[in-house]
Amino acid sequence: MLQEPILDLTRDQIKGFVTRGFVRVNDAFPRELAAQARRRIWRDLPGDGRIPATWPQSVERSDIYRQKPFREVLGAPRLQRAIDQLVGPGRWQQPNGLGPFVIRYPSKRSTRDTGWHIDPAFPPPDSSGDPDPMADPLTWRVNIHAQGRGLLMLMLFSDVGPQDGPTRLRAGSHLDVAPLLEPAGPEGVDAHGLDATIGKDRVVHLATGKAGTVYLCHPFLVHAAQRNQGKRPRFLAHVDLPLVRPLILGRTDGRYAPVEWAIRKAICWYP
């Protein structure tokens, strides 16, 4: 007898992902793994995690981590099952590490990285001779097939409340972005071509939750950081989900994943 697959996301949650552009997965990975990861990351940060007076009023960004607790987070069954439901089994690849982490210390100062944006996902076609194409990340591109990123995963490694600098999400803004990308085809557009006002009238959702929560976001979702006005550093991993191949918007078998249905809906290929 075949065993029924375990489905972590309900039908309503999947519909919400298509229309809002994100779904919140509670307990996507164990809190203990989040605590282990924080202890490891603190070793690379300025200041003592136990002494607030030593914390800088700044934002720190880490490298990619590949040690055991981070690998175990990526392999968490609940997280992997939810990704399968949104992208499709066999259509995505395991990220080669976890991160970068964005650690926002409590601060009274404004930072320059809080603008609304969509993350570009692949380099420009003429970057092969550039030793560091990310030296100018605004030249990187995004296209209608989500080349380079099947999902944006916002992974909470600390408890994040409304005052702790949660990422802001413009719910439904991915539906505003897709029609702007379609005319450009596979070449896509660079970050200069994506205005920060896209989706400006959409409802803003704050990505709050307990450590172990993951927001699985459509790659076209407009989002923004904000200052941490709380009393503790906020630990968040900003992880791109690699695809086996770019999204297919004209499948002959009709087996579209929700991440593809959302794009079809936006460009009027969806009933």
C-alpha positions as CSV (number, residue, x, y, z in Angstrom):
1,M,0.0,0.0,0.0
2,L,1.3,3.4,-1.0
3,Q,1.8,5.8,1.9
4,E,0.1,9.2,1.5
5,P,2.6,12.1,1.4
6,I,2.8,14.4,4.4
7,L,1.5,17.8,3.5
8,D,2.5,20.7,5.8
9,L,0.8,23.5,3.9
10,T,-2.9,23.6,3.7
11,R,-4.8,24.4,0.5
12,D,-5.7,27.8,1.9
13,Q,-2.0,28.5,2.7
14,I,-1.0,27.6,-0.9
15,K,-3.8,29.8,-2.3
16,G,-2.4,32.5,0.0
17,F,1.1,32.1,-1.4
18,V,-0.2,32.5,-4.9
19,T,-2.2,35.7,-4.1
20,R,0.0,37.2,-1.3
21,G,3.4,36.0,-2.5
22,F,4.5,34.4,0.8
23,V,3.6,31.8,3.3
24,R,4.7,31.6,6.9
25,V,5.9,28.1,8.1
26,N,5.9,27.9,11.9
27,D,8.4,25.4,13.4
28,A,10.1,24.9,10.1
29,F,13.2,23.9,11.9
30,P,13.9,23.2,15.6
31,R,14.5,26.1,18.0
32,E,17.6,24.3,19.4
33,L,19.2,24.4,16.0
34,A,18.6,28.1,15.9
35,A,20.2,28.5,19.3
36,Q,23.3,26.5,18.2
37,A,23.6,28.6,15.1
38,R,23.4,31.9,17.0
39,R,26.2,30.7,19.4
40,R,28.4,29.9,16.4
41,I,27.6,33.2,14.6
42,W,28.3,35.3,17.8
43,R,32.0,34.1,17.5
44,D,32.3,36.1,14.3
45,L,30.5,39.2,15.5
46,P,31.7,42.4,17.2
47,G,30.6,42.6,20.8
48,D,29.7,40.0,23.5
49,G,26.2,38.5,23.0
50,R,25.7,38.6,26.8
51,I,26.6,42.3,27.2
52,P,24.4,44.8,25.4
53,A,26.9,47.6,26.1
54,T,29.3,46.0,23.7
55,W,27.0,45.8,20.8
56,P,27.5,48.3,17.9
57,Q,24.6,50.3,16.6
58,S,24.9,48.8,13.1
59,V,24.0,45.9,10.8
60,E,26.3,43.0,10.3
61,R,26.2,40.5,7.4
62,S,27.8,37.2,7.6
63,D,29.3,34.8,5.1
64,I,27.7,31.5,4.2
65,Y,27.8,28.8,7.0
66,R,28.1,25.1,6.2
67,Q,28.7,23.6,9.6
68,K,26.5,20.8,11.1
69,P,23.7,22.9,12.7
70,F,23.3,24.9,9.5
71,R,23.2,21.8,7.4
72,E,20.6,20.3,9.7
73,V,18.4,23.4,9.4
74,L,18.4,23.1,5.6
75,G,17.6,19.4,5.9
76,A,14.7,19.9,8.3
77,P,11.8,17.7,7.0
78,R,9.0,20.2,7.5
79,L,10.9,22.9,5.6
80,Q,11.7,20.5,2.7
81,R,8.2,19.3,2.4
82,A,6.8,22.9,2.3
83,I,9.3,23.8,-0.4
84,D,8.2,20.7,-2.4
85,Q,4.6,21.9,-2.2
86,L,5.4,25.3,-3.6
87,V,8.1,24.6,-6.1
88,G,7.6,20.9,-6.9
89,P,9.6,17.8,-5.9
90,G,12.7,17.4,-8.0
91,R,12.6,20.9,-9.3
92,W,14.9,22.6,-6.8
93,Q,18.3,22.1,-5.3
94,Q,19.6,22.2,-1.8
95,P,21.4,25.5,-1.1
96,N,25.1,25.0,-0.6
97,G,25.1,26.5,2.8
98,L,23.0,28.8,4.9
99,G,23.1,32.6,4.7
100,P,24.1,35.3,4.4
101,F,22.8,36.1,7.9
102,V,21.7,39.7,8.5
103,I,22.1,40.6,12.2
104,R,20.4,43.9,13.1
105,Y,21.5,45.2,16.5
106,P,19.1,47.5,18.4
107,S,19.9,51.0,17.2
108,K,18.6,54.5,17.2
109,R,20.3,55.3,13.9
110,S,18.7,54.9,10.5
111,T,20.5,52.7,8.0
112,R,20.8,53.0,4.3
113,D,19.6,49.5,3.4
114,T,15.9,49.8,4.2
115,G,14.6,50.7,0.7
116,W,11.9,48.6,-1.0
117,H,13.3,46.3,-3.6
118,I,13.3,42.9,-5.4
119,D,16.5,40.9,-5.2
120,P,18.1,40.4,-8.6
121,A,19.2,36.8,-9.1
122,F,21.7,36.4,-11.9
123,P,24.6,38.4,-13.4
124,P,24.5,40.4,-16.6
125,P,25.5,38.6,-19.8
126,D,28.7,40.6,-20.1
127,S,30.1,39.9,-16.6
128,S,32.3,36.9,-17.5
129,G,35.4,39.1,-17.5
130,D,34.5,40.9,-14.3
131,P,36.5,39.6,-11.3
132,D,33.7,40.8,-9.0
133,P,30.4,41.2,-10.7
134,M,28.7,41.8,-7.4
135,A,30.8,44.9,-7.0
136,D,27.8,46.6,-8.6
137,P,24.8,44.5,-7.6
138,L,22.4,46.8,-9.4
139,T,23.6,45.4,-12.7
140,W,22.4,41.9,-11.7
141,R,19.1,40.8,-13.2
142,V,15.8,39.1,-12.6
143,N,13.6,37.5,-15.4
144,I,10.1,36.2,-15.8
145,H,11.4,32.6,-15.3
146,A,12.9,33.3,-11.9
147,Q,16.3,32.3,-13.2
148,G,18.7,31.9,-10.2
149,R,16.1,31.8,-7.5
150,G,13.0,29.7,-7.0
151,L,12.1,31.2,-3.6
152,L,13.4,33.8,-1.3
153,M,13.6,32.2,2.2
154,L,13.6,34.4,5.2
155,M,14.6,32.2,8.1
156,L,14.3,33.5,11.6
157,F,17.1,32.4,14.0
158,S,15.9,34.6,16.9
159,D,12.4,35.5,18.1
160,V,11.3,38.5,16.1
161,G,8.5,40.8,17.3
162,P,7.2,44.0,15.6
163,Q,9.9,46.1,17.3
164,D,12.8,43.8,16.5
165,G,13.4,44.9,12.9
166,P,11.2,42.4,11.0
167,T,11.4,42.4,7.2
168,R,8.5,44.2,5.6
169,L,6.7,42.4,2.9
170,R,4.3,44.1,0.3
171,A,1.7,41.4,0.1
172,G,0.7,40.7,-3.5
173,S,3.4,42.8,-5.0
174,H,4.8,39.8,-6.9
175,L,1.7,40.1,-9.1
176,D,2.7,43.7,-9.9
177,V,6.3,42.7,-10.8
178,A,5.6,39.8,-13.2
179,P,4.0,41.9,-15.9
180,L,7.0,44.3,-15.9
181,L,9.3,41.3,-16.5
182,E,7.4,39.5,-19.2
183,P,8.3,41.8,-22.1
184,A,12.0,41.5,-21.3
185,G,11.9,37.7,-21.8
186,P,14.9,35.5,-20.7
187,E,17.3,38.5,-20.6
188,G,15.2,40.1,-17.8
189,V,15.9,43.5,-16.3
190,D,18.5,44.8,-13.9
191,A,17.8,46.3,-10.5
192,H,17.8,49.8,-12.1
193,G,14.6,48.7,-14.0
194,L,12.6,47.8,-10.9
195,D,11.2,50.9,-9.3
196,A,10.9,51.0,-5.5
197,T,7.3,52.2,-5.8
198,I,6.1,48.9,-7.3
199,G,3.3,47.6,-5.1
200,K,3.4,50.8,-3.0
201,D,-0.4,50.5,-2.4
202,R,-0.2,47.0,-1.2
203,V,-0.8,46.0,2.5
204,V,2.5,45.6,4.4
205,H,3.1,42.5,6.4
206,L,5.8,42.2,9.0
207,A,7.8,38.9,9.0
208,T,7.6,38.2,12.7
209,G,7.7,34.9,14.5
210,K,9.5,32.6,16.9
211,A,13.0,31.3,16.1
212,G,12.5,28.4,13.7
213,T,9.9,30.2,11.6
214,V,10.5,30.5,7.9
215,Y,8.8,32.8,5.4
216,L,8.8,31.2,2.0
217,C,8.5,34.1,-0.4
218,H,7.9,34.3,-4.2
219,P,11.1,35.5,-5.9
220,F,9.3,38.6,-7.2
221,L,8.0,39.8,-3.8
222,V,8.9,43.4,-3.0
223,H,10.3,43.7,0.5
224,A,12.4,46.0,2.7
225,A,14.4,45.9,5.9
226,Q,13.9,48.3,8.8
227,R,15.7,49.5,11.9
228,N,15.7,47.3,15.0
229,Q,13.9,49.3,17.7
230,G,13.9,46.4,20.2
231,K,16.3,45.3,22.9
232,R,18.0,42.3,21.3
233,P,19.8,41.6,18.1
234,R,17.7,40.1,15.3
235,F,19.2,37.1,13.5
236,L,17.8,36.3,10.1
237,A,19.2,34.1,7.3
238,H,18.5,35.4,3.8
239,V,18.6,32.3,1.6
240,D,18.0,31.8,-2.1
241,L,16.5,28.5,-3.2
242,P,18.3,27.3,-6.4
243,L,16.2,25.7,-9.1
244,V,17.2,22.7,-11.2
245,R,16.1,24.8,-14.2
246,P,14.2,28.1,-14.5
247,L,10.5,28.1,-14.0
248,I,8.4,26.8,-16.9
249,L,5.3,28.9,-17.6
250,G,4.0,26.8,-20.5
251,R,4.0,23.2,-19.3
252,T,2.6,20.7,-21.8
253,D,1.4,18.5,-18.9
254,G,-0.2,21.3,-17.0
255,R,1.6,20.4,-13.8
256,Y,2.4,23.8,-12.6
257,A,3.8,24.5,-9.1
258,P,2.2,27.3,-7.1
259,V,5.3,29.5,-7.7
260,E,4.5,29.2,-11.4
261,W,0.8,29.6,-11.0
262,A,1.4,33.0,-9.3
263,I,3.3,34.3,-12.4
264,R,0.6,32.9,-14.8
265,K,-2.0,34.7,-12.7
266,A,-0.1,37.9,-12.9
267,I,0.3,37.9,-16.7
268,C,-3.3,36.7,-17.3
269,W,-2.4,33.1,-18.3
270,Y,-4.3,31.9,-15.3
271,P,-8.1,31.5,-15.2
